[in-house]
Amino acid sequence: MKVMPQELEIWYLIPALRKEITKILISDFAMSQRQASETIELTESAVSQYLKSKRGNELKFSKEQMKEINETARKIVEKGNANEELYKLCVKFRGSENLCDLHRKQDHSISKDCDLCVLD
């Protein structure tokens, strides 16, 4: 089945990022689930599902990516506007090795030298 890079972002990247940011808000910034849900603009039930690993598990991040995610969580706490910060992170992670690997698993027609995610 053909899969567009944007579909991967919607189905896998955004949920995985939300999961990690939610966990950081609760563990590093001592937020309650309710506070985290308000901060990242999600329902409390979505936050609960991220914390219980019922959502956002298909994509794993490198240590370097986790540093970026932690920095994004800090910016969200300091400045607000979670959607803008999440979008910036999505753009930054386009064409990353782990996202491309997932794309190849989902769509076997994707070649090793694919650059679809980073076309201008």
N, C-alpha and C positions, 0 to 999 in steps of 0.2 A: 504494500500500500504506500502510495506517495504521501509524504508528510512535509509540509512547509515549515521552515524554521520558526515562523510566528506561532504555529500551533504548538511547537515544543515549548516556547516561552509560556504560553497560556496553560498548557497541561502540566508541565513539569517545572520549569524555572521559577515562575512566580510563586507557586505553592511551596517549593523548597526554600526560596528566599524568605517568604512569610514565616515559615516554620522556624528557621534559624533566628530571624529577627525577634520573633515572639519569645523564643527561649532566652535570648539575650536580655530582652526587656525585663523578663521576670527574674532571671538569675543575677544579672549584673546591675540592674537598676531597681531591684526590689519592688517591682510593680506587681499588683494583683492581676489576676486574669482579666478582670473588668478594666483596670487601668490600661493594660496592654492592648485589649481589644479597642478601646477608645483611641489610644495613641496611634495604632496602625490601621484604624478604621475597618475593623472586622467585627463580626458578631462574637459574643462570648463562646458560643458553641464551636465556631471555627477555631478559635484559640485553643479550646479544649482538645479538639481533634488534632491540631498540630502538636500539642504537648504529649498526647497519647500515641503519637506516631501513626495516626490513621490517615494523615494527609502529608504530602510533600516528602515522601521517602525515596522516590525513584532516582533522584539526582544527588550525588555526593560532591562536596566541595573540597578543594585543595586547602592547605594551610594558608596560602597566600590569599585565596578567595575568602576564607573565613576572616582574615584580617580586614578585608574590604567590607565584609558584611558587618563586622563589629563596629567599624568606623561609621557605616551607614546608620546603624542602630543609635549610635551616639548623636549623629546629626539629627535624626528623627526626634530624639528626646530634647535636644537643645533648640531646634528650629521649628519642629512640627513638620507638616506637609509630607506625610509618609508616602503618598502616591508619587510625588515628584522624586523623592529619594529612591524609591523602589524602581521607578522607571530608569533613572540614571544607572542603577546597578544592572538592570537588565541589558541596557545598551552596552555597558562595559563588559559583560560576560558573553555577549554574542561572539560566536566564533571560537569560544574557549574549547580546549581539548575535551573536557568532560561532556559539554553540551553536544559537540560534534560526534563523540562516541555514541551518545544516546541517540542522536539522529540516525546514525548508521545502523543501530540496532532496530530502530523503528522502520527505517526505509532502506532496504537492502540494495537499492539502486544507487545510493550515494557513494561516490568514489572517495578514495583516500585523500585526494588532492582537492576536494570540494572547497569552494570559497563562497558559497551561496549566502551565508550569513553576513559576510563582510563586504558585499558588493556595494559600490557607491550609487 
